[in-house]
Amino acid sequence: MVNLQRITEAGSFRRIAVILMAIVAAVIMSGTSALDASAAAAKMTAPKLVAEKTYGSGDTHPYKKQTSTLKVNWKSVSGAKKYDVYIMGGQYKTWKKYKTVTTTSCTVTGLKRTTEYKFKVRAVSGNTYSAFSSVQTLKTARMDYDQAGWEAMCRIVYHEVGQINNSMWDKPIVYVADCVANRYVAAKYTNNKTWAPYYKKYTSVQQVIYNSGGFMSSAALTRDGATYSKVPSKVKLAVWGAVYGKTTYKNIKNDYNVYYWCNRSYKTTSSKIAYSFKIPWGYFNIWRSYWG
């Protein structure tokens, strides 16, 4: 006679055994997955920061926010879930974690004007961290401008040096860039008593250039062939140096005292003229004189 109680007990044991095996398998698989993830994280390389983009782009220096904002960019790291961005400089006296992001860029705000900042980034996966990237140094600008303002500055510098692009004109190109940037900076950011009363009424650098009467209009520049597409790299570098307070083309230093560019000479004792140039209009011989 079949013992039904023993059959029932045997079935229960089998069911329990199957359940236990399933649990063990799940734990093993879970552990393996965790180990695999940990191994992948342990192999994460340090992020590689993308080189700074200077003129002609708002990628590193966002348009209209150049005095207070910088954007740090880097390449993605395999296995990374997020990235820690660290900053030092200005109000950050030591390295400080600024933000953790899940993208490959970070917009850093609330920075001081015309100030250098250092950045480094590390990849993160769970509790595992990569080594830090190399350090990238970026500087905020002396003035804010939009794309049209940037192009306007380059066009007027290109025009004021007679659209000459040879090495003889490297210093004048830098100084004309200083002239354009310095007037606007002095009025908008330093409240310079000479320029502020006049230029305070203009809300953008292109308004100063096109509408103030001190330079030329956009139409006049176009008529004379001074379009942005024709502006050479050395002019763009000079304007960049004037805006960011950096040494520019061929190590020629910017001069923050230059406010005038003119085609007539002044006495060197003038308090208003830091440099004066005699420039060639038409088909005259190319010559120049400057002092300071």
Residue pairs with C-beta under 8 A, 6 or more apart in sequence:
37 125
37 126
38 126
38 128
40 78
40 79
40 125
41 79
41 125
41 126
41 128
42 128
43 78
43 79
44 77
44 78
44 79
44 80
44 123
44 125
44 128
44 130
45 77
45 78
45 123
45 130
45 131
46 77
46 122
46 123
46 130
46 131
46 132
46 133
46 134
47 74
47 75
47 77
47 80
47 83
47 121
47 122
47 123
47 130
47 133
48 74
48 75
48 133
48 134
49 72
49 73
49 74
49 119
49 121
49 133
49 134
49 136
50 73
50 74
50 75
52 60
52 136
52 138
53 59
53 60
53 61
54 60
54 61
54 240
55 150
55 154
55 236
55 237
55 239
55 240
56 150
56 236
58 147
59 71
59 73
60 70
60 71
60 72
60 73
60 138
61 69
61 70
61 71
61 141
62 69
62 71
62 107
63 145
63 146
63 147
64 144
64 145
64 146
65 109
65 144
66 140
66 141
66 143
66 144
66 145
66 243
67 111
67 113
67 114
67 140
67 141
67 142
67 143
67 144
67 189
68 109
68 110
68 111
68 112
68 113
68 140
69 107
69 108
69 109
69 111
69 140
70 107
70 108
70 111
70 117
70 119
70 138
70 140
71 105
71 106
71 107
71 108
72 85
72 105
72 106
72 108
72 119
72 121
72 136
72 138
73 104
73 105
74 83
74 104
74 105
74 121
74 133
75 104
76 104
77 83
77 123
77 130
79 123
79 125
80 123
80 124
80 125
80 130
81 102
81 124
81 125
81 126
82 100
82 101
82 102
82 123
82 124
83 100
83 101
83 102
83 103
83 104
83 106
83 121
83 122
83 123
83 124
84 97
84 100
84 121
84 122
84 124
84 129
85 97
85 98
85 99
85 100
85 101
85 106
85 108
85 119
85 121
86 95
86 96
86 97
86 98
86 119
86 120
86 121
86 122
86 132
87 95
87 96
87 98
87 108
87 117
87 118
87 119
88 94
88 95
88 96
88 117
88 118
89 115
89 116
89 117
89 118
90 111
90 112
90 115
90 116
90 117
91 112
92 117
95 120
98 106
98 108
99 106
99 108
100 124
106 121
108 117
108 119
111 117
111 140
112 140
113 140
113 141
113 142
113 189
114 139
114 140
114 141
114 142
114 244
114 245
115 139
115 140
116 137
116 138
116 139
117 137
117 138
117 139
117 140
118 135
118 136
118 137
119 135
119 136
119 137
119 138
120 132
120 133
120 134
120 135
120 136
121 132
121 133
122 129
122 130
122 131
122 132
122 133
123 129
123 130
124 130
139 244
139 245
139 246
141 243
141 244
142 181
142 185
142 189
142 242
142 243
142 244
142 245
143 181
143 184
143 185
143 188
143 189
143 205
143 243
145 153
145 204
145 205
145 243
146 204
148 204
148 206
149 204
149 205
149 206
150 239
151 228
152 205
152 206
152 209
152 210
152 218
153 177
153 180
153 181
153 205
153 209
153 239
153 243
154 228
154 231
154 235
154 236
154 239
155 218
155 221
155 226
155 227
155 228
155 231
156 176
156 180
156 209
156 215
156 216
156 221
156 226
157 173
157 176
157 177
157 180
157 231
157 235
157 238
157 239
158 226
158 230
158 231
158 232
158 235
159 216
159 221
159 224
159 226
160 176
160 261
160 279
161 169
161 172
161 173
161 176
161 235
161 279
162 279
162 280
162 281
163 224
163 225
163 226
163 230
164 280
164 286
165 232
165 234
165 235
167 250
168 286
168 288
169 288
170 234
170 249
170 250
170 252
171 252
171 290
172 277
172 279
172 288
172 290
173 234
173 235
173 238
173 249
174 238
174 241
174 242
174 248
174 249
174 252
174 253
174 254
174 255
175 255
175 258
175 261
175 275
175 277
175 290
176 238
176 261
177 235
177 238
177 239
177 241
177 242
177 248
177 254
178 242
178 254
178 255
178 256
178 258
179 258
179 259
179 260
179 261
180 205
180 209
180 215
180 239
180 242
181 239
181 242
181 243
182 242
182 256
182 257
182 258
182 259
183 195
183 199
183 208
183 214
183 259
184 199
184 202
184 205
184 208
186 192
186 194
186 195
186 196
186 199
186 259
187 195
187 196
187 198
187 199
187 200
188 199
188 200
194 259
194 272
195 259
198 212
199 208
199 212
202 208
202 211
202 212
206 218
208 214
208 215
209 215
209 216
210 216
210 217
210 218
211 217
216 224
221 227
234 249
237 248
237 249
238 248
238 249
240 246
240 248
241 247
241 248
241 249
241 254
242 248
242 254
245 254
245 256
246 254
247 253
247 254
248 254
255 274
255 275
255 292
257 274
257 292
258 274
258 275
259 272
259 274
260 272
260 273
260 274
260 275
260 276
261 277
262 273
262 276
262 277
263 277
263 278
263 279
263 281
264 276
264 278
265 276
265 278
265 289
266 273
266 276
267 273
268 291
268 292
274 292
275 290
275 291
275 292
276 289
276 290
276 291
277 288
277 289
277 290
278 287
278 288
278 289
279 288
280 286
280 287
